[in-house]
Amino acid sequence: LSINLDIFLRTIFLTFAFLWITYLGSKIGEDYLAVNTILLQFIILASFFLDAYAFSTEGLVGFAIGRRNQKSFLTVVKNSIQVSFITALLISIIYIILFKEIINLITDIEILRFISFQHILWVIIIPPVACFCYQLDGIFIGASQTKEIRNAMIVSVLGYLGVSILLTRYLGNHGIWFSLLLFMIFRAITLQFYFKNILRKF
């Protein structure tokens, strides 16, 4: 019950972070709100692929910790992060190749296409950066260190809210995407800070 509650709270904060993007986009204009909604689907689609590695890692991490095998645990962590990062790079390359065709297929509104192409860089950059926090999530869940996940998410969201307000004020819609990138980095850094707690299990 305690583990599920921690994950539930973490998910609430994560959901709020993505709703915040919608809120900020609506403040800039309807066109940007529409474009952000479209581009977020690319980020979410990438996360589905990358989270698959995180889900697999959960069981392997739990098995290694149950056996008190630190070498096996560190091997799982290293391999999962490497495979996830390589996959994220492949996803970004696919986005580069197919982005124009997909956007043209999704919308026939010229202004939305124009704004989308202005922001393609963020769609390309975010998956390889975000893969680290996705994998760390899986590692911590596998280790049943859910309090750390909850606390890391709370700190990350609070930091994200602060920088998003500031960056949006000076960079407009690019500020929203830059702050999302920083949010993924915040998540990885805060989870890395708690990583030593897992190592104490061995």
N, C-alpha and C positions, 0 to 999 in steps of 0.2 A: 504493500500500500504506500509506504514511504517513497519507494523508487518511482512508482507511477505518478505520485503527486509531484515529485521533483520534475519529472519529464513533462507533466501536464503544464506546470508553471513555466518551464522553459519554452514550451511550444506556444503558450499565450504571448510571451514576450517576442518570440520570433515572428508570430503572425502579426503582432502589432507593428513590428519593424517594417514589414512589407506593406501593411496598410498605410503607414506613414509616407511611403513613396507616393501612393495614390493621392494622399492629402496634399503633399507638396506640389505634385504635378497639377492638381486642380487649381492651386494658387497662381500658377504661371499662365495657364490657359488650357482650353479644351483640346486643342490640337496636341499639346505636349502630354496631356493626360492620356489621350488615345494612343499616342506613340509609346509612352512608358508602359501602358498595359500590354501592347503588342510585344515589345522588347523583353518584358519580364517573362513572357512565355518561353523565350529562348533560354533564359537563366534557369527557369524551373525545369524545363526539359533536360538541360544538362545535369541538373541536380539529381534527377531520377536515375540517370546512368551512374553517376558518381556515388550516390547513396547506396547503390547495389553493393559496392565494395565495402562500404561502411557496415552494412547489414551482415555481410559475410564475416567481416572482421570481428564483430561482436562475439560470435560463437567461438572463434579461434582464440580470442583474447581470454574469454572465460575458461576455456579448456587449459590454456597455458598457466593461468593464475591458479586454477584448481590443482594443477600438478606441481605448483611452486617452481616452475621452470622459467627462469628469467631469460635465458638465452632464446628459448622458443618464443617467448613473448616479444622480445626485441626484434626477432626475425620477422614475426607477423606484422609488427608496426612498420618496420622498414619496407617490407615487400608491398604492403597495402598502400602505403603512401606513394611509393614509386609507380605502381600500376595505376593508381588513381590519377596521378599527375600526368602520366603519359596519355591516358585516356582523355583527360581534360584538354591536352594539347591537340589531340586528334579532333575533338569536338570543335575546338576553336578554328582549326583548319577547314573543317567541313562548313562552318558558319561563313568563313571568308569566301569559300567557293560558291555556296548556294544562297547567300544572304539576299542578293539582288532578286533572284528568281522567286524566293519565298515571299519577300515583301511585295513584289508585283502581283503575286498570286493572292495575297491576303487582302490588299486594298488597292483600289483604283483611284484614290484621292491623291492628287499630286503633292499637296503640301505635307501629307503624312509620310509619303515616300521620301520626300526631301529631308524632313526632320529625322526619319529613321536612318538614312544614310549618314547623317551628321553624327549619329550616336553609335554607329556600328563598332567603333573602337572599344566601347565599354562591354559590349556583348562578347567580344573576342577575348578581352583581358580577364574578365571576372571568373570564368570557369577554372583556369589553371591556378588562380589565387585562392578561390573558394574551396578547392578540393581538399586543402589541408584541414580546414575547420570541419568539413564533412567527415573526414577520416577520424579526426580526434574525437568527434562526437561518438562515433561507433566504438572507438577504443575505450572511452570512458564508460559507455553504457555496458560494454562487455565486462568491464572491471567492476560494475555496480557502483561506480563513483558518481552518482547522479546529483548529489548536492553540489559538487564542483561544476557540473554542467549547468545547473540552475544558476549558481552564483556568477559563473563566467558569462552566461547569457545576459543576466541583469546588468552587469558592468558594461558589457559590449553595447547593449541597447542604449543605455544612458549616455555613453560616449558618442554613439552614433547620432542620437538626437541632437546633441550639442553641435557636432561638426556639420550635420546636415543643414541646420538652420543657418549657420555661418556661411557654408559653401554655396548654398542656394541663393543667398542674398547677393553674393559677388559673382557667381558663375552661372546662375540661372539653372536650366535643366541639366547642364553638365555637372553642376554641383550636386544634384540629386544622385547621379550615377557615381560620381567620385566618392560621395559619402557611403553609398552601398558597397563600393570596393573596400573602403576603409572599415566598414562594419564587418566584412568577412575577415579582414586582417585582425581586427580587435578580437574576434571570436577565437582565431587560431592562437593569438598571443596569450589571451587569458587562460585558455585550456592548457597551453604549454606551461604556464606558470604553475598549474596544479598537477602537472605530470609526475612530479616527484612523489605525490601521494600514492600513485599506483605502484611505483617501485618499492614503496615500503611494505607492500604485500608479500614480497619475496624474502 
